[in-house]
Amino acid sequence: MNAAPARLKRRAEFLRVGGKGRKIAQPGLVLQALARADGEPARIGFTVTKKVGNAVVRNRTRRRLREAARLVLAEMPAADVDLVLVGRAATRTRNFAALMQDLRAALARVQAAGPP
């Protein structure tokens, strides 16, 4: 079983990634990425706004994002980056394989573009 990546938990960390980082929109999610220079593995945070639904819906959406991130980062590890996955309304209903492909494509664009 793969270990979960380190997490972003403080609001200031989310604001820093959202404000200074690169944003990549996919049909099932939005990925925000900000390069770091410490050589550590990627840290990841998850957020879902109230526009998506009530607390039950938001938590289910966040769980889907967490599992997709765990699986995708196990196959394509990232380092020196903070990632924030933003859930959309489509995240909850999107086929899980398609959601994972959205995340793979977003990560590939982040890695290809280099540091912001």
N, C-alpha and C positions, 0 to 999 in steps of 0.2 A: 504494500500500500504506500502511496506517495505521501510525503509530508506536505502539509500546507505551507505556502510561502509566507514570509513575514508580512505583517499587516500594518497598514496605516490606520491610526485610530483617532488622532487628535484633529479637531476642526482646522487648525492652522496648517496642518500637513495637506489636507484636502484643498484648502484655499491656495496654497503655494503651487501645487500641481496644476490646479485649474487655471490659475492666473498666469503662470509663466510657462506652462508646458504646451505641448502640441496636442491638438484634438483631432481624432479620427472617428468619423461617424460611419456606422455600418447599420444595416437594416435592423439587427437585433440588439445593438448596444452602441454606446459611445465610449471610446477609449481615450483617456487623457494620460499623457506620458511626459515625464520630466527627467532628464538625465542627471545623474549624480557622478561623482568622481571618487568614490570610496572603495571600489572593487567588491562590494558586498552583493549578494543576490538581490533580485528585484523585491521591492516591497509593494504590496497591493492593498487597495481599499475599494470598497463597494458602496454605492449610494443609489437610492431609488427615491424619486420625489413623490409627493402626495398626488401629483397629476396622474400617476400610474394606477392608483387605487387605494383601498383602505389598508390597514396594517397587515392583515392576513395576506393580501395580494402582494404588497411590497416585500414582505418577508419571503414569500414563495419565489418571487422574482430574484431577490438577493441570493437565495439558496441556489437557484439555477446558475446564476453568474459565478458564485463561489465554486461550484463543482466543475463548470466549464473551465474556469481559470486553473483549477488544480490539475485537471487532465491535460490542458494545452501547455501549461508551463512545465509539466513533466516531460513532454516530448520536445519542446523548444524553449529551453531555459533562457532566461534573460538576466542580465546583471547590470549594475550601475544605473538603475532606473527605478523611479517611483511610478506606479500605474494606478489609475483610478478608473474603475469600470462603472459606468452610469447606465442603469437599467432604463429601458424604454417600455412603452405599453406593449410593443411587439415581443419583448423578451419573454414574457410569460407564456405566450401562445406559440412562439417560434419552435419549429422542430429542433430537438437538442443537437443533432448532428449539424444543422445549419447554423445554430448559435455558436457551436465550437468553430465552425469554418469562418464565421464572422470575426471571432476573436483571433484566429490564426492569421487572417488577412490583415487585421489591424496591427497585430504585433509585427508582421513582416514589413508593413509600411513604416513602422516606427524604427525597426532595425535597419532598413534600407536607407532611410533619410538621415540617420546619424543624430548627433545631439542637436537640440533646438538652439 
